[in-house]
Amino acid sequence: MSIGKIYLKSKVFNRDLEFERKWHKLLTIMDEKIGQKPKDLNGVLFLIGVQELGRGFKLFSKEEKQDLMHIAICKVLSLAGYYTLDGIDKDGWPHWTLIKKLPRFDLLEQEKLLKMHVIEYFEKEMQWEINLSQDQLP
């Protein structure tokens, strides 16, 4: 393996490591701010969906939980121009339209794309600072 390939792999590894640390920092901040640390991406998406619906916490049916996660996915991907908000229906639920084709990614790449935009959502929409300290950088 050439020095150039080793260097490139090292940069990609450091970028991925920094990204994962930023994701875990977001989860820690969520625990501090709302008293709950979601265990995974689905938990974070559910909370974003609840936030975007704007009704606060209540018991949701299984179908409503799936709808809340769909709302969250559309919202976070709207930050990159993939979805646009059509409006709110008579029951107060937002409806979205896909306006830009999503890239064809494998499952891990899809999760990374969502996590990137979830972090962006909390930074832009909620004005949370999710900065890593020097000792947290790779």
Phi and psi in radians as a Rosetta constraint file:
Dihedral C 1 N 2 CA 2 C 2 CIRCULARHARMONIC -1.350 0.35
Dihedral N 2 CA 2 C 2 N 3 CIRCULARHARMONIC 2.815 0.35
Dihedral C 2 N 3 CA 3 C 3 CIRCULARHARMONIC -1.039 0.35
Dihedral N 3 CA 3 C 3 N 4 CIRCULARHARMONIC -0.686 0.35
Dihedral C 3 N 4 CA 4 C 4 CIRCULARHARMONIC -1.075 0.35
Dihedral N 4 CA 4 C 4 N 5 CIRCULARHARMONIC -0.747 0.35
Dihedral C 4 N 5 CA 5 C 5 CIRCULARHARMONIC -1.177 0.35
Dihedral N 5 CA 5 C 5 N 6 CIRCULARHARMONIC -0.683 0.35
Dihedral C 5 N 6 CA 6 C 6 CIRCULARHARMONIC -1.109 0.35
Dihedral N 6 CA 6 C 6 N 7 CIRCULARHARMONIC -0.764 0.35
Dihedral C 6 N 7 CA 7 C 7 CIRCULARHARMONIC -1.083 0.35
Dihedral N 7 CA 7 C 7 N 8 CIRCULARHARMONIC -0.781 0.35
Dihedral C 7 N 8 CA 8 C 8 CIRCULARHARMONIC -1.087 0.35
Dihedral N 8 CA 8 C 8 N 9 CIRCULARHARMONIC -0.792 0.35
Dihedral C 8 N 9 CA 9 C 9 CIRCULARHARMONIC -1.078 0.35
Dihedral N 9 CA 9 C 9 N 10 CIRCULARHARMONIC -0.656 0.35
Dihedral C 9 N 10 CA 10 C 10 CIRCULARHARMONIC -1.127 0.35
Dihedral N 10 CA 10 C 10 N 11 CIRCULARHARMONIC -0.744 0.35
Dihedral C 10 N 11 CA 11 C 11 CIRCULARHARMONIC -1.126 0.35
Dihedral N 11 CA 11 C 11 N 12 CIRCULARHARMONIC -0.743 0.35
Dihedral C 11 N 12 CA 12 C 12 CIRCULARHARMONIC -1.118 0.35
Dihedral N 12 CA 12 C 12 N 13 CIRCULARHARMONIC -0.774 0.35
Dihedral C 12 N 13 CA 13 C 13 CIRCULARHARMONIC -1.050 0.35
Dihedral N 13 CA 13 C 13 N 14 CIRCULARHARMONIC -0.803 0.35
Dihedral C 13 N 14 CA 14 C 14 CIRCULARHARMONIC -1.107 0.35
Dihedral N 14 CA 14 C 14 N 15 CIRCULARHARMONIC -0.693 0.35
Dihedral C 14 N 15 CA 15 C 15 CIRCULARHARMONIC -1.119 0.35
Dihedral N 15 CA 15 C 15 N 16 CIRCULARHARMONIC -0.769 0.35
Dihedral C 15 N 16 CA 16 C 16 CIRCULARHARMONIC -1.141 0.35
Dihedral N 16 CA 16 C 16 N 17 CIRCULARHARMONIC -0.679 0.35
Dihedral C 16 N 17 CA 17 C 17 CIRCULARHARMONIC -1.126 0.35
Dihedral N 17 CA 17 C 17 N 18 CIRCULARHARMONIC -0.761 0.35
Dihedral C 17 N 18 CA 18 C 18 CIRCULARHARMONIC -1.094 0.35
Dihedral N 18 CA 18 C 18 N 19 CIRCULARHARMONIC -0.730 0.35
Dihedral C 18 N 19 CA 19 C 19 CIRCULARHARMONIC -1.056 0.35
Dihedral N 19 CA 19 C 19 N 20 CIRCULARHARMONIC -0.817 0.35
Dihedral C 19 N 20 CA 20 C 20 CIRCULARHARMONIC -1.109 0.35
Dihedral N 20 CA 20 C 20 N 21 CIRCULARHARMONIC -0.657 0.35
Dihedral C 20 N 21 CA 21 C 21 CIRCULARHARMONIC -1.154 0.35
Dihedral N 21 CA 21 C 21 N 22 CIRCULARHARMONIC -0.660 0.35
Dihedral C 21 N 22 CA 22 C 22 CIRCULARHARMONIC -1.158 0.35
Dihedral N 22 CA 22 C 22 N 23 CIRCULARHARMONIC -0.680 0.35
Dihedral C 22 N 23 CA 23 C 23 CIRCULARHARMONIC -1.069 0.35
Dihedral N 23 CA 23 C 23 N 24 CIRCULARHARMONIC -0.804 0.35
Dihedral C 23 N 24 CA 24 C 24 CIRCULARHARMONIC -1.190 0.35
Dihedral N 24 CA 24 C 24 N 25 CIRCULARHARMONIC -0.548 0.35
Dihedral C 24 N 25 CA 25 C 25 CIRCULARHARMONIC -1.126 0.35
Dihedral N 25 CA 25 C 25 N 26 CIRCULARHARMONIC -0.726 0.35
Dihedral C 25 N 26 CA 26 C 26 CIRCULARHARMONIC -1.018 0.35
Dihedral N 26 CA 26 C 26 N 27 CIRCULARHARMONIC -0.807 0.35
Dihedral C 26 N 27 CA 27 C 27 CIRCULARHARMONIC -1.064 0.35
Dihedral N 27 CA 27 C 27 N 28 CIRCULARHARMONIC -0.673 0.35
Dihedral C 27 N 28 CA 28 C 28 CIRCULARHARMONIC -1.149 0.35
Dihedral N 28 CA 28 C 28 N 29 CIRCULARHARMONIC -0.753 0.35
Dihedral C 28 N 29 CA 29 C 29 CIRCULARHARMONIC -1.090 0.35
Dihedral N 29 CA 29 C 29 N 30 CIRCULARHARMONIC -0.706 0.35
Dihedral C 29 N 30 CA 30 C 30 CIRCULARHARMONIC -1.055 0.35
Dihedral N 30 CA 30 C 30 N 31 CIRCULARHARMONIC -0.725 0.35
Dihedral C 30 N 31 CA 31 C 31 CIRCULARHARMONIC -1.074 0.35
Dihedral N 31 CA 31 C 31 N 32 CIRCULARHARMONIC -0.743 0.35
Dihedral C 31 N 32 CA 32 C 32 CIRCULARHARMONIC -1.172 0.35
Dihedral N 32 CA 32 C 32 N 33 CIRCULARHARMONIC -0.723 0.35
Dihedral C 32 N 33 CA 33 C 33 CIRCULARHARMONIC -1.455 0.35
Dihedral N 33 CA 33 C 33 N 34 CIRCULARHARMONIC -0.630 0.35
Dihedral C 33 N 34 CA 34 C 34 CIRCULARHARMONIC -2.056 0.35
Dihedral N 34 CA 34 C 34 N 35 CIRCULARHARMONIC 0.016 0.35
Dihedral C 34 N 35 CA 35 C 35 CIRCULARHARMONIC 1.276 0.35
Dihedral N 35 CA 35 C 35 N 36 CIRCULARHARMONIC 0.362 0.35
Dihedral C 35 N 36 CA 36 C 36 CIRCULARHARMONIC -2.599 0.35
Dihedral N 36 CA 36 C 36 N 37 CIRCULARHARMONIC 2.242 0.35
Dihedral C 36 N 37 CA 37 C 37 CIRCULARHARMONIC -1.866 0.35
Dihedral N 37 CA 37 C 37 N 38 CIRCULARHARMONIC 1.862 0.35
Dihedral C 37 N 38 CA 38 C 38 CIRCULARHARMONIC -1.013 0.35
Dihedral N 38 CA 38 C 38 N 39 CIRCULARHARMONIC 2.527 0.35
Dihedral C 38 N 39 CA 39 C 39 CIRCULARHARMONIC -1.429 0.35
Dihedral N 39 CA 39 C 39 N 40 CIRCULARHARMONIC -0.328 0.35
Dihedral C 39 N 40 CA 40 C 40 CIRCULARHARMONIC -2.796 0.35
Dihedral N 40 CA 40 C 40 N 41 CIRCULARHARMONIC -3.096 0.35
Dihedral C 40 N 41 CA 41 C 41 CIRCULARHARMONIC -1.010 0.35
Dihedral N 41 CA 41 C 41 N 42 CIRCULARHARMONIC -0.711 0.35
Dihedral C 41 N 42 CA 42 C 42 CIRCULARHARMONIC -1.049 0.35
Dihedral N 42 CA 42 C 42 N 43 CIRCULARHARMONIC -0.687 0.35
Dihedral C 42 N 43 CA 43 C 43 CIRCULARHARMONIC -1.117 0.35
Dihedral N 43 CA 43 C 43 N 44 CIRCULARHARMONIC -0.704 0.35
Dihedral C 43 N 44 CA 44 C 44 CIRCULARHARMONIC -1.162 0.35
Dihedral N 44 CA 44 C 44 N 45 CIRCULARHARMONIC -0.757 0.35
Dihedral C 44 N 45 CA 45 C 45 CIRCULARHARMONIC -1.080 0.35
Dihedral N 45 CA 45 C 45 N 46 CIRCULARHARMONIC -0.700 0.35
Dihedral C 45 N 46 CA 46 C 46 CIRCULARHARMONIC -1.033 0.35
Dihedral N 46 CA 46 C 46 N 47 CIRCULARHARMONIC -0.791 0.35
Dihedral C 46 N 47 CA 47 C 47 CIRCULARHARMONIC -1.148 0.35
Dihedral N 47 CA 47 C 47 N 48 CIRCULARHARMONIC -0.653 0.35
Dihedral C 47 N 48 CA 48 C 48 CIRCULARHARMONIC -1.118 0.35
Dihedral N 48 CA 48 C 48 N 49 CIRCULARHARMONIC -0.742 0.35
Dihedral C 48 N 49 CA 49 C 49 CIRCULARHARMONIC -1.039 0.35
Dihedral N 49 CA 49 C 49 N 50 CIRCULARHARMONIC -0.750 0.35
Dihedral C 49 N 50 CA 50 C 50 CIRCULARHARMONIC -1.080 0.35
Dihedral N 50 CA 50 C 50 N 51 CIRCULARHARMONIC -0.765 0.35
Dihedral C 50 N 51 CA 51 C 51 CIRCULARHARMONIC -1.056 0.35
Dihedral N 51 CA 51 C 51 N 52 CIRCULARHARMONIC -0.805 0.35
Dihedral C 51 N 52 CA 52 C 52 CIRCULARHARMONIC -1.235 0.35
Dihedral N 52 CA 52 C 52 N 53 CIRCULARHARMONIC -0.540 0.35
Dihedral C 52 N 53 CA 53 C 53 CIRCULARHARMONIC -1.191 0.35
Dihedral N 53 CA 53 C 53 N 54 CIRCULARHARMONIC -0.610 0.35
Dihedral C 53 N 54 CA 54 C 54 CIRCULARHARMONIC 1.388 0.35
Dihedral N 54 CA 54 C 54 N 55 CIRCULARHARMONIC 0.349 0.35
Dihedral C 54 N 55 CA 55 C 55 CIRCULARHARMONIC -1.851 0.35
Dihedral N 55 CA 55 C 55 N 56 CIRCULARHARMONIC -0.003 0.35
Dihedral C 55 N 56 CA 56 C 56 CIRCULARHARMONIC 1.349 0.35
Dihedral N 56 CA 56 C 56 N 57 CIRCULARHARMONIC -3.054 0.35
Dihedral C 56 N 57 CA 57 C 57 CIRCULARHARMONIC -1.416 0.35
Dihedral N 57 CA 57 C 57 N 58 CIRCULARHARMONIC 2.416 0.35
Dihedral C 57 N 58 CA 58 C 58 CIRCULARHARMONIC -2.763 0.35
Dihedral N 58 CA 58 C 58 N 59 CIRCULARHARMONIC 3.094 0.35
Dihedral C 58 N 59 CA 59 C 59 CIRCULARHARMONIC -1.387 0.35
Dihedral N 59 CA 59 C 59 N 60 CIRCULARHARMONIC 2.215 0.35
Dihedral C 59 N 60 CA 60 C 60 CIRCULARHARMONIC -1.966 0.35
Dihedral N 60 CA 60 C 60 N 61 CIRCULARHARMONIC 2.543 0.35
Dihedral C 60 N 61 CA 61 C 61 CIRCULARHARMONIC -1.242 0.35
Dihedral N 61 CA 61 C 61 N 62 CIRCULARHARMONIC 2.927 0.35
Dihedral C 61 N 62 CA 62 C 62 CIRCULARHARMONIC -1.012 0.35
Dihedral N 62 CA 62 C 62 N 63 CIRCULARHARMONIC -0.762 0.35
Dihedral C 62 N 63 CA 63 C 63 CIRCULARHARMONIC -1.115 0.35
Dihedral N 63 CA 63 C 63 N 64 CIRCULARHARMONIC -0.721 0.35
Dihedral C 63 N 64 CA 64 C 64 CIRCULARHARMONIC -1.118 0.35
Dihedral N 64 CA 64 C 64 N 65 CIRCULARHARMONIC -0.673 0.35
Dihedral C 64 N 65 CA 65 C 65 CIRCULARHARMONIC -1.079 0.35
Dihedral N 65 CA 65 C 65 N 66 CIRCULARHARMONIC -0.722 0.35
Dihedral C 65 N 66 CA 66 C 66 CIRCULARHARMONIC -1.125 0.35
Dihedral N 66 CA 66 C 66 N 67 CIRCULARHARMONIC -0.709 0.35
Dihedral C 66 N 67 CA 67 C 67 CIRCULARHARMONIC -1.111 0.35
Dihedral N 67 CA 67 C 67 N 68 CIRCULARHARMONIC -0.676 0.35
Dihedral C 67 N 68 CA 68 C 68 CIRCULARHARMONIC -1.118 0.35
Dihedral N 68 CA 68 C 68 N 69 CIRCULARHARMONIC -0.696 0.35
Dihedral C 68 N 69 CA 69 C 69 CIRCULARHARMONIC -1.180 0.35
Dihedral N 69 CA 69 C 69 N 70 CIRCULARHARMONIC -0.636 0.35
Dihedral C 69 N 70 CA 70 C 70 CIRCULARHARMONIC -1.116 0.35
Dihedral N 70 CA 70 C 70 N 71 CIRCULARHARMONIC -0.749 0.35
Dihedral C 70 N 71 CA 71 C 71 CIRCULARHARMONIC -0.999 0.35
Dihedral N 71 CA 71 C 71 N 72 CIRCULARHARMONIC -0.796 0.35
Dihedral C 71 N 72 CA 72 C 72 CIRCULARHARMONIC -1.115 0.35
Dihedral N 72 CA 72 C 72 N 73 CIRCULARHARMONIC -0.780 0.35
Dihedral C 72 N 73 CA 73 C 73 CIRCULARHARMONIC -1.068 0.35
Dihedral N 73 CA 73 C 73 N 74 CIRCULARHARMONIC -0.798 0.35
Dihedral C 73 N 74 CA 74 C 74 CIRCULARHARMONIC -1.089 0.35
Dihedral N 74 CA 74 C 74 N 75 CIRCULARHARMONIC -0.750 0.35
Dihedral C 74 N 75 CA 75 C 75 CIRCULARHARMONIC -1.079 0.35
Dihedral N 75 CA 75 C 75 N 76 CIRCULARHARMONIC -0.889 0.35
Dihedral C 75 N 76 CA 76 C 76 CIRCULARHARMONIC -1.188 0.35
Dihedral N 76 CA 76 C 76 N 77 CIRCULARHARMONIC -0.608 0.35
Dihedral C 76 N 77 CA 77 C 77 CIRCULARHARMONIC -1.360 0.35
Dihedral N 77 CA 77 C 77 N 78 CIRCULARHARMONIC -0.285 0.35
Dihedral C 77 N 78 CA 78 C 78 CIRCULARHARMONIC -1.176 0.35
Dihedral N 78 CA 78 C 78 N 79 CIRCULARHARMONIC -0.441 0.35
Dihedral C 78 N 79 CA 79 C 79 CIRCULARHARMONIC -1.118 0.35
Dihedral N 79 CA 79 C 79 N 80 CIRCULARHARMONIC -0.420 0.35
Dihedral C 79 N 80 CA 80 C 80 CIRCULARHARMONIC -1.800 0.35
Dihedral N 80 CA 80 C 80 N 81 CIRCULARHARMONIC 0.146 0.35
Dihedral C 80 N 81 CA 81 C 81 CIRCULARHARMONIC 1.465 0.35
Dihedral N 81 CA 81 C 81 N 82 CIRCULARHARMONIC 0.273 0.35
Dihedral C 81 N 82 CA 82 C 82 CIRCULARHARMONIC -1.452 0.35
Dihedral N 82 CA 82 C 82 N 83 CIRCULARHARMONIC -0.564 0.35
Dihedral C 82 N 83 CA 83 C 83 CIRCULARHARMONIC -2.242 0.35
Dihedral N 83 CA 83 C 83 N 84 CIRCULARHARMONIC 2.731 0.35
Dihedral C 83 N 84 CA 84 C 84 CIRCULARHARMONIC -2.290 0.35
Dihedral N 84 CA 84 C 84 N 85 CIRCULARHARMONIC 2.542 0.35
Dihedral C 84 N 85 CA 85 C 85 CIRCULARHARMONIC -1.358 0.35
Dihedral N 85 CA 85 C 85 N 86 CIRCULARHARMONIC 2.139 0.35
Dihedral C 85 N 86 CA 86 C 86 CIRCULARHARMONIC -1.407 0.35
Dihedral N 86 CA 86 C 86 N 87 CIRCULARHARMONIC -0.666 0.35
Dihedral C 86 N 87 CA 87 C 87 CIRCULARHARMONIC 2.702 0.35
Dihedral N 87 CA 87 C 87 N 88 CIRCULARHARMONIC -3.011 0.35
Dihedral C 87 N 88 CA 88 C 88 CIRCULARHARMONIC -1.973 0.35
Dihedral N 88 CA 88 C 88 N 89 CIRCULARHARMONIC 2.340 0.35
Dihedral C 88 N 89 CA 89 C 89 CIRCULARHARMONIC -1.401 0.35
Dihedral N 89 CA 89 C 89 N 90 CIRCULARHARMONIC 3.122 0.35
Dihedral C 89 N 90 CA 90 C 90 CIRCULARHARMONIC -1.101 0.35
Dihedral N 90 CA 90 C 90 N 91 CIRCULARHARMONIC -0.361 0.35
Dihedral C 90 N 91 CA 91 C 91 CIRCULARHARMONIC -1.629 0.35
Dihedral N 91 CA 91 C 91 N 92 CIRCULARHARMONIC 0.024 0.35
Dihedral C 91 N 92 CA 92 C 92 CIRCULARHARMONIC 1.573 0.35
Dihedral N 92 CA 92 C 92 N 93 CIRCULARHARMONIC 0.195 0.35
Dihedral C 92 N 93 CA 93 C 93 CIRCULARHARMONIC -1.662 0.35
Dihedral N 93 CA 93 C 93 N 94 CIRCULARHARMONIC 2.305 0.35
Dihedral C 93 N 94 CA 94 C 94 CIRCULARHARMONIC -1.273 0.35
Dihedral N 94 CA 94 C 94 N 95 CIRCULARHARMONIC 2.601 0.35
Dihedral C 94 N 95 CA 95 C 95 CIRCULARHARMONIC -2.213 0.35
Dihedral N 95 CA 95 C 95 N 96 CIRCULARHARMONIC 2.378 0.35
Dihedral C 95 N 96 CA 96 C 96 CIRCULARHARMONIC -2.107 0.35
Dihedral N 96 CA 96 C 96 N 97 CIRCULARHARMONIC 2.706 0.35
Dihedral C 96 N 97 CA 97 C 97 CIRCULARHARMONIC -2.194 0.35
Dihedral N 97 CA 97 C 97 N 98 CIRCULARHARMONIC 2.338 0.35
Dihedral C 97 N 98 CA 98 C 98 CIRCULARHARMONIC -1.233 0.35
Dihedral N 98 CA 98 C 98 N 99 CIRCULARHARMONIC 2.163 0.35
Dihedral C 98 N 99 CA 99 C 99 CIRCULARHARMONIC -2.034 0.35
Dihedral N 99 CA 99 C 99 N 100 CIRCULARHARMONIC -0.202 0.35
Dihedral C 99 N 100 CA 100 C 100 CIRCULARHARMONIC -2.440 0.35
Dihedral N 100 CA 100 C 100 N 101 CIRCULARHARMONIC 2.276 0.35
Dihedral C 100 N 101 CA 101 C 101 CIRCULARHARMONIC -1.056 0.35
Dihedral N 101 CA 101 C 101 N 102 CIRCULARHARMONIC 2.327 0.35
Dihedral C 101 N 102 CA 102 C 102 CIRCULARHARMONIC -1.298 0.35
Dihedral N 102 CA 102 C 102 N 103 CIRCULARHARMONIC 2.530 0.35
Dihedral C 102 N 103 CA 103 C 103 CIRCULARHARMONIC -1.148 0.35
Dihedral N 103 CA 103 C 103 N 104 CIRCULARHARMONIC 2.640 0.35
Dihedral C 103 N 104 CA 104 C 104 CIRCULARHARMONIC -1.502 0.35
Dihedral N 104 CA 104 C 104 N 105 CIRCULARHARMONIC 1.771 0.35
Dihedral C 104 N 105 CA 105 C 105 CIRCULARHARMONIC -2.047 0.35
Dihedral N 105 CA 105 C 105 N 106 CIRCULARHARMONIC 2.733 0.35
Dihedral C 105 N 106 CA 106 C 106 CIRCULARHARMONIC -1.337 0.35
Dihedral N 106 CA 106 C 106 N 107 CIRCULARHARMONIC 3.060 0.35
Dihedral C 106 N 107 CA 107 C 107 CIRCULARHARMONIC -1.004 0.35
Dihedral N 107 CA 107 C 107 N 108 CIRCULARHARMONIC -0.763 0.35
Dihedral C 107 N 108 CA 108 C 108 CIRCULARHARMONIC -1.145 0.35
Dihedral N 108 CA 108 C 108 N 109 CIRCULARHARMONIC -0.689 0.35
Dihedral C 108 N 109 CA 109 C 109 CIRCULARHARMONIC -1.186 0.35
Dihedral N 109 CA 109 C 109 N 110 CIRCULARHARMONIC -0.645 0.35
Dihedral C 109 N 110 CA 110 C 110 CIRCULARHARMONIC -1.086 0.35
Dihedral N 110 CA 110 C 110 N 111 CIRCULARHARMONIC -0.768 0.35
Dihedral C 110 N 111 CA 111 C 111 CIRCULARHARMONIC -1.110 0.35
Dihedral N 111 CA 111 C 111 N 112 CIRCULARHARMONIC -0.715 0.35
Dihedral C 111 N 112 CA 112 C 112 CIRCULARHARMONIC -1.125 0.35
Dihedral N 112 CA 112 C 112 N 113 CIRCULARHARMONIC -0.738 0.35
Dihedral C 112 N 113 CA 113 C 113 CIRCULARHARMONIC -1.019 0.35
Dihedral N 113 CA 113 C 113 N 114 CIRCULARHARMONIC -0.815 0.35
Dihedral C 113 N 114 CA 114 C 114 CIRCULARHARMONIC -1.112 0.35
Dihedral N 114 CA 114 C 114 N 115 CIRCULARHARMONIC -0.784 0.35
Dihedral C 114 N 115 CA 115 C 115 CIRCULARHARMONIC -1.049 0.35
Dihedral N 115 CA 115 C 115 N 116 CIRCULARHARMONIC -0.726 0.35
Dihedral C 115 N 116 CA 116 C 116 CIRCULARHARMONIC -1.020 0.35
Dihedral N 116 CA 116 C 116 N 117 CIRCULARHARMONIC -0.760 0.35
Dihedral C 116 N 117 CA 117 C 117 CIRCULARHARMONIC -1.387 0.35
Dihedral N 117 CA 117 C 117 N 118 CIRCULARHARMONIC -0.439 0.35
Dihedral C 117 N 118 CA 118 C 118 CIRCULARHARMONIC -1.133 0.35
Dihedral N 118 CA 118 C 118 N 119 CIRCULARHARMONIC -0.789 0.35
Dihedral C 118 N 119 CA 119 C 119 CIRCULARHARMONIC -1.038 0.35
Dihedral N 119 CA 119 C 119 N 120 CIRCULARHARMONIC -0.789 0.35
Dihedral C 119 N 120 CA 120 C 120 CIRCULARHARMONIC -1.051 0.35
Dihedral N 120 CA 120 C 120 N 121 CIRCULARHARMONIC -0.704 0.35
Dihedral C 120 N 121 CA 121 C 121 CIRCULARHARMONIC -0.997 0.35
Dihedral N 121 CA 121 C 121 N 122 CIRCULARHARMONIC -0.857 0.35
Dihedral C 121 N 122 CA 122 C 122 CIRCULARHARMONIC -1.212 0.35
Dihedral N 122 CA 122 C 122 N 123 CIRCULARHARMONIC -0.554 0.35
Dihedral C 122 N 123 CA 123 C 123 CIRCULARHARMONIC -1.271 0.35
Dihedral N 123 CA 123 C 123 N 124 CIRCULARHARMONIC -0.758 0.35
Dihedral C 123 N 124 CA 124 C 124 CIRCULARHARMONIC -1.515 0.35
Dihedral N 124 CA 124 C 124 N 125 CIRCULARHARMONIC -0.851 0.35
Dihedral C 124 N 125 CA 125 C 125 CIRCULARHARMONIC -1.411 0.35
Dihedral N 125 CA 125 C 125 N 126 CIRCULARHARMONIC -0.598 0.35
Dihedral C 125 N 126 CA 126 C 126 CIRCULARHARMONIC -1.839 0.35
Dihedral N 126 CA 126 C 126 N 127 CIRCULARHARMONIC -0.102 0.35
Dihedral C 126 N 127 CA 127 C 127 CIRCULARHARMONIC 0.980 0.35
Dihedral N 127 CA 127 C 127 N 128 CIRCULARHARMONIC 0.662 0.35
Dihedral C 127 N 128 CA 128 C 128 CIRCULARHARMONIC -1.524 0.35
Dihedral N 128 CA 128 C 128 N 129 CIRCULARHARMONIC 2.440 0.35
Dihedral C 128 N 129 CA 129 C 129 CIRCULARHARMONIC -1.652 0.35
Dihedral N 129 CA 129 C 129 N 130 CIRCULARHARMONIC 2.042 0.35
Dihedral C 129 N 130 CA 130 C 130 CIRCULARHARMONIC -2.027 0.35
Dihedral N 130 CA 130 C 130 N 131 CIRCULARHARMONIC 1.068 0.35
Dihedral C 130 N 131 CA 131 C 131 CIRCULARHARMONIC -1.666 0.35
Dihedral N 131 CA 131 C 131 N 132 CIRCULARHARMONIC 2.512 0.35
Dihedral C 131 N 132 CA 132 C 132 CIRCULARHARMONIC -1.585 0.35
Dihedral N 132 CA 132 C 132 N 133 CIRCULARHARMONIC 2.426 0.35
Dihedral C 132 N 133 CA 133 C 133 CIRCULARHARMONIC -1.316 0.35
Dihedral N 133 CA 133 C 133 N 134 CIRCULARHARMONIC 2.882 0.35
Dihedral C 133 N 134 CA 134 C 134 CIRCULARHARMONIC -0.963 0.35
Dihedral N 134 CA 134 C 134 N 135 CIRCULARHARMONIC -0.659 0.35
Dihedral C 134 N 135 CA 135 C 135 CIRCULARHARMONIC -1.304 0.35
Dihedral N 135 CA 135 C 135 N 136 CIRCULARHARMONIC -0.186 0.35
Dihedral C 135 N 136 CA 136 C 136 CIRCULARHARMONIC -1.645 0.35
Dihedral N 136 CA 136 C 136 N 137 CIRCULARHARMONIC -0.207 0.35
Dihedral C 136 N 137 CA 137 C 137 CIRCULARHARMONIC -1.342 0.35
Dihedral N 137 CA 137 C 137 N 138 CIRCULARHARMONIC 2.570 0.35
